[in-house]
Amino acid sequence: MLRATLLSLAVLAAPAAEQAKPATNTKDPVCRMPVTTKSMTATVRGQEYRVCSKHCAEALQKDPDKYLEKDGSVKAEKK
């Protein structure tokens, strides 16, 4: 009983997960293909990014500095 009460209190005291900022990019950060609002997203550092495939999502999450500027903007859209 005490264990269940403590677990309940821990869950209630835990901070709510922050919602990621919505994606605004128009090019996949990894392969640079155009993406739309219907494209899947990957979340990196609290920001969503539209990507064309699971492969690109995994690549972006594995090495975000390769594809994103320090401010979080997509390098592919800078060119």
C-alpha positions in Angstrom: 0.0 0.0 0.0 2.8 2.4 1.0 4.6 1.5 -2.2 1.6 2.3 -4.4 1.1 5.6 -2.6 4.7 6.6 -3.1 4.6 5.7 -6.7 1.4 7.8 -7.2 3.1 10.8 -5.5 6.2 10.4 -7.7 4.1 10.4 -10.8 2.1 13.5 -9.7 5.3 15.3 -8.7 7.1 14.6 -12.0 7.2 17.6 -14.4 5.0 17.4 -17.4 6.9 16.6 -20.6 7.4 19.6 -22.7 5.7 19.6 -26.1 8.1 19.9 -29.0 8.0 23.0 -31.1 6.2 22.3 -34.4 8.2 21.8 -37.6 8.5 24.6 -40.0 11.1 23.3 -42.4 10.3 22.8 -46.1 13.4 20.6 -46.9 14.4 17.4 -45.3 17.5 18.3 -43.2 19.3 15.0 -44.3 18.6 14.4 -48.0 17.3 17.9 -48.8 14.1 16.6 -50.5 11.1 18.9 -50.3 8.8 18.0 -47.4 5.2 18.9 -46.7 3.0 19.3 -43.6 1.9 15.7 -44.2 5.5 14.4 -44.0 6.6 12.5 -40.9 8.5 14.3 -38.2 11.6 13.7 -36.0 12.1 15.5 -32.7 15.6 16.8 -31.9 16.3 19.1 -28.9 12.7 19.9 -28.3 12.0 20.9 -32.0 10.2 18.9 -34.6 11.6 18.6 -38.1 9.8 17.2 -41.2 11.6 14.3 -42.8 10.9 12.2 -45.8 11.6 8.8 -44.3 12.5 6.8 -41.2 16.0 6.6 -42.4 16.4 10.4 -42.5 14.7 10.7 -39.1 17.2 8.3 -37.6 20.2 10.0 -39.3 19.0 13.4 -38.0 18.6 12.1 -34.4 21.9 10.4 -34.5 24.0 13.4 -35.6 21.9 16.6 -35.5 25.0 18.9 -35.6 25.7 17.6 -39.1 22.3 18.8 -40.4 21.3 21.7 -38.1 22.8 25.0 -37.3 23.5 25.9 -33.7 20.2 27.9 -33.6 18.3 24.8 -34.8 17.7 26.0 -38.3 18.1 23.5 -41.1 21.5 23.8 -43.0 19.8 22.5 -46.2 17.6 25.6 -46.3 20.5 28.0 -45.9 21.8 27.3 -49.4 
